[in-house]
Amino acid sequence: MEVDLHCHSTASDGALAPAVVVARAHERGVRVLALTDHDTLEGLAEARLAAAPLGMLLVNGIELSCTWGGATIHVLGYAFADDAPALLKAIAELHEGRWLRAAEIDKRLAAKGMPGALEGARAIQQELGDSGNAPARPHFADFLVRAGYVKDRAEAFRKWLGSGKLGDVKQHWPALADAVQTLRQAGAWVSLAHPWQYDFTRSKRRRLVSDFLQAGGHSLEVVNGMQPAEQVGSLAILAREFGLLVSAGSDFHAPGDWSELGMYRPIPEDLPPLWARFKHVQQSAAI
């Protein structure tokens, strides 16, 4: 695909530096890319510099953590002003919260006979790239593998870090409505990330979409990597019902992972793509 609106770098929990992500995306035919690292803008400047000589359009992007109905939800923001005061304030608070969460994960794992997790996860993170952000659960998972506590990352999440497990520390993220408004104040287009990944019933997912729209959201991420086609179909129905735009992306984190840059299922042709609203995409198309 020529457009990829969801990917991650070493600025958050990805395995490749921002410039490498951009180069890899270009090699795979992507021409409009949004780097959407978790709760940080740290990688955007590097990505922007890498995209310019390649003739790629690098869209400002971020994936913000928030809460709704007692669950952690992610919203994607695009084409915003990266110096917006409200957004910078929210990111600073999320940055602090992520470090507190990492410290709590470290404490919990140590209590189960696995000491040094934060230091080990941080070392793995810095091997991938210099980041001022807290190590995320994938970094802790890789530490557990390296230290011999589990055989692979999948086992680390299944036993210790996955949803509802010891290392699944619930942080005080902002409410969904607040996160959406923060992004809108920065001039962002806002999309609800991977709505099918949340462990919700059909009716609860519909309530989430309704509340997201009422909060000021614009779009549903109808396609996230190579998710099953029936999920795409169900999300497309919600997008039509609520009159929302749609976004799509690979949700790329690392080579050989479950997704690859520019690779995701097609969007149903009758749905309006969010990226057609980006001014710089319109300008490029007019040239």
Secondary structure, 3 states (H helix, E strand, C coil): CCEECCECCCCCCCCCCHHHHHHHHHHCCCCEEEECCECCCCCHHHHHHHHHHHCCEEEEEEEEEEEECCEEEEEEEECCCCCCHHHHHHHHHHHHHHHHHHHHHHHHHHHCCCCCHHHHHHHHHHHHCCCCCCCCHHHHHHHHHHCCCCCCHHHHHHHHHCCCCCCCCCCCCCEHHHHHHHHHHCCCEEEECCHHHCCCCHHHHHHHHHHHHHHCCCEEEEEECCCCHHHHHHHHHHHHHHCCEEEEECCECCCCCCCCCCCCCCCCCCCCEHHHHCHHHHHHHHC
